[in-house]
């Protein structure tokens, strides 16, 4: 079983490491690297899923791919990306409390700038609830948010790529 999904492990690991490196590098240039890392995730996830399914089909499955095999390979890939990203970002924020403080300040600034719009659209109670939840935000919350936003598009891209690559033996 472990050998069957070698490409998923390889590209999942690579994508997760690239996500962590992107967060680390972007933290030196921006006060809130979490938003830009999300954009990076929208690029790296579909590429990693595409490559893992393609290599699984061609190298490990004799050119055939069922929808369920594609979904499984894609699932393993995007879950590895998400888990490694969560762990890496959480560890980095645990080591660098200054980065966590800068991210928190940046998120409060965004919330304050959009206060009028938020209150007009969803009301003062929603704004206050968001403000309170932001005060209680932890390092793990930032890492988990990044991971979740790799899983959601990962599922979407896996479905599409699995359908495109599907080829069953006659």
LUMLUMSE-544823 format. One record per residue (C-alpha): chain; x, y negated, z. Coordinates in steps of 0.2 Angstrom, whole numbers, padded with zeros to 4 digits, m for minus. Last residue first. Layout:
REM residues N
<atom 'A' <X Y Z>>
...
REM end
This chain:
REM residues 170
<atom 'A' <m0056 0010 m0108>>
<atom 'A' <m0044 0003 m0095>>
<atom 'A' <m0050 m0013 m0086>>
<atom 'A' <m0043 m0030 m0090>>
<atom 'A' <m0047 m0045 m0078>>
<atom 'A' <m0034 m0059 m0081>>
<atom 'A' <m0047 m0073 m0083>>
<atom 'A' <m0059 m0066 m0070>>
<atom 'A' <m0045 m0064 m0057>>
<atom 'A' <m0039 m0082 m0061>>
<atom 'A' <m0056 m0089 m0058>>
<atom 'A' <m0059 m0080 m0042>>
<atom 'A' <m0042 m0083 m0035>>
<atom 'A' <m0043 m0101 m0039>>
<atom 'A' <m0058 m0104 m0028>>
<atom 'A' <m0052 m0093 m0014>>
<atom 'A' <m0035 m0103 m0014>>
<atom 'A' <m0045 m0119 m0015>>
<atom 'A' <m0052 m0115 0002>>
<atom 'A' <m0037 m0106 0010>>
<atom 'A' <m0025 m0120 0007>>
<atom 'A' <m0036 m0133 0015>>
<atom 'A' <m0038 m0121 0029>>
<atom 'A' <m0019 m0121 0032>>
<atom 'A' <m0017 m0139 0032>>
<atom 'A' <m0031 m0141 0044>>
<atom 'A' <m0023 m0128 0055>>
<atom 'A' <m0007 m0137 0055>>
<atom 'A' <m0015 m0154 0060>>
<atom 'A' <m0025 m0145 0074>>
<atom 'A' <m0010 m0136 0080>>
<atom 'A' <m0002 m0153 0084>>
<atom 'A' <m0017 m0158 0094>>
<atom 'A' <m0031 m0170 0091>>
<atom 'A' <m0040 m0176 0107>>
<atom 'A' <m0040 m0194 0103>>
<atom 'A' <m0045 m0190 0085>>
<atom 'A' <m0060 m0180 0092>>
<atom 'A' <m0065 m0196 0102>>
<atom 'A' <m0064 m0207 0086>>
<atom 'A' <m0074 m0195 0076>>
<atom 'A' <m0087 m0194 0089>>
<atom 'A' <m0088 m0213 0090>>
<atom 'A' <m0089 m0215 0071>>
<atom 'A' <m0103 m0202 0071>>
<atom 'A' <m0112 m0211 0085>>
<atom 'A' <m0110 m0228 0076>>
<atom 'A' <m0119 m0222 0060>>
<atom 'A' <m0117 m0211 0045>>
<atom 'A' <m0115 m0223 0030>>
<atom 'A' <m0115 m0240 0038>>
<atom 'A' <m0104 m0234 0053>>
<atom 'A' <m0092 m0226 0041>>
<atom 'A' <m0091 m0241 0029>>
<atom 'A' <m0088 m0253 0043>>
<atom 'A' <m0075 m0242 0052>>
<atom 'A' <m0065 m0238 0036>>
<atom 'A' <m0050 m0248 0041>>
<atom 'A' <m0051 m0242 0059>>
<atom 'A' <m0052 m0224 0054>>
<atom 'A' <m0037 m0226 0042>>
<atom 'A' <m0027 m0234 0057>>
<atom 'A' <m0032 m0220 0069>>
<atom 'A' <m0025 m0208 0056>>
<atom 'A' <m0009 m0217 0054>>
<atom 'A' <m0006 m0218 0073>>
<atom 'A' <m0009 m0199 0075>>
<atom 'A' <0003 m0195 0061>>
<atom 'A' <0016 m0207 0068>>
<atom 'A' <0014 m0198 0085>>
<atom 'A' <0015 m0181 0077>>
<atom 'A' <0031 m0186 0069>>
<atom 'A' <0038 m0193 0085>>
<atom 'A' <0034 m0176 0094>>
<atom 'A' <0047 m0168 0082>>
<atom 'A' <0050 m0150 0089>>
<atom 'A' <0031 m0146 0091>>
<atom 'A' <0027 m0155 0075>>
<atom 'A' <0040 m0144 0066>>
<atom 'A' <0034 m0128 0074>>
<atom 'A' <0015 m0132 0070>>
<atom 'A' <0020 m0136 0052>>
<atom 'A' <0029 m0120 0050>>
<atom 'A' <0016 m0109 0058>>
<atom 'A' <0002 m0117 0048>>
<atom 'A' <0011 m0116 0032>>
<atom 'A' <0016 m0098 0034>>
<atom 'A' <m0002 m0094 0038>>
<atom 'A' <m0009 m0104 0023>>
<atom 'A' <0004 m0097 0010>>
<atom 'A' <0002 m0079 0017>>
<atom 'A' <m0017 m0081 0016>>
<atom 'A' <m0016 m0088 m0002>>
<atom 'A' <m0005 m0073 m0008>>
<atom 'A' <m0015 m0059 0001>>
<atom 'A' <m0031 m0066 m0005>>
<atom 'A' <m0025 m0068 m0023>>
<atom 'A' <m0018 m0050 m0023>>
<atom 'A' <m0035 m0044 m0016>>
<atom 'A' <m0046 m0054 m0028>>
<atom 'A' <m0035 m0048 m0043>>
<atom 'A' <m0037 m0030 m0037>>
<atom 'A' <m0056 m0032 m0035>>
<atom 'A' <m0058 m0040 m0052>>
<atom 'A' <m0049 m0025 m0060>>
<atom 'A' <m0032 m0027 m0068>>
<atom 'A' <m0023 m0018 m0081>>
<atom 'A' <m0006 m0021 m0089>>
<atom 'A' <0002 m0006 m0081>>
<atom 'A' <m0002 m0010 m0063>>
<atom 'A' <0014 m0015 m0055>>
<atom 'A' <0024 m0026 m0068>>
<atom 'A' <0010 m0033 m0079>>
<atom 'A' <m0005 m0034 m0068>>
<atom 'A' <0005 m0038 m0052>>
<atom 'A' <0016 m0050 m0061>>
<atom 'A' <0000 m0060 m0067>>
<atom 'A' <m0009 m0059 m0051>>
<atom 'A' <0006 m0066 m0041>>
<atom 'A' <0010 m0079 m0054>>
<atom 'A' <m0008 m0086 m0055>>
<atom 'A' <m0009 m0086 m0036>>
<atom 'A' <0007 m0095 m0034>>
<atom 'A' <0003 m0108 m0047>>
<atom 'A' <m0015 m0110 m0040>>
<atom 'A' <m0008 m0113 m0022>>
<atom 'A' <0007 m0124 m0027>>
<atom 'A' <m0003 m0138 m0035>>
<atom 'A' <m0017 m0140 m0023>>
<atom 'A' <m0005 m0137 m0009>>
<atom 'A' <0005 m0152 m0014>>
<atom 'A' <m0011 m0163 m0013>>
<atom 'A' <m0013 m0156 0005>>
<atom 'A' <0005 m0160 0009>>
<atom 'A' <0002 m0178 0004>>
<atom 'A' <m0012 m0180 0017>>
<atom 'A' <m0001 m0171 0031>>
<atom 'A' <0014 m0182 0027>>
<atom 'A' <0007 m0196 0038>>
<atom 'A' <0021 m0209 0042>>
<atom 'A' <0029 m0206 0025>>
<atom 'A' <0046 m0204 0018>>
<atom 'A' <0055 m0193 0031>>
<atom 'A' <0039 m0183 0034>>
<atom 'A' <0038 m0180 0016>>
<atom 'A' <0053 m0169 0017>>
<atom 'A' <0047 m0158 0031>>
<atom 'A' <0029 m0157 0024>>
<atom 'A' <0036 m0152 0007>>
<atom 'A' <0048 m0139 0016>>
<atom 'A' <0033 m0131 0025>>
<atom 'A' <0023 m0130 0009>>
<atom 'A' <0038 m0123 m0001>>
<atom 'A' <0040 m0110 0013>>
<atom 'A' <0022 m0105 0011>>
<atom 'A' <0022 m0104 m0008>>
<atom 'A' <0038 m0093 m0008>>
<atom 'A' <0030 m0081 0005>>
<atom 'A' <0014 m0080 m0004>>
<atom 'A' <0024 m0078 m0020>>
<atom 'A' <0034 m0063 m0014>>
<atom 'A' <0020 m0055 m0004>>
<atom 'A' <0008 m0056 m0018>>
<atom 'A' <0021 m0049 m0030>>
<atom 'A' <0024 m0034 m0019>>
<atom 'A' <0006 m0030 m0018>>
<atom 'A' <0007 m0012 m0022>>
<atom 'A' <0023 m0009 m0012>>
<atom 'A' <0014 m0012 0004>>
<atom 'A' <0000 0000 0000>>
REM end
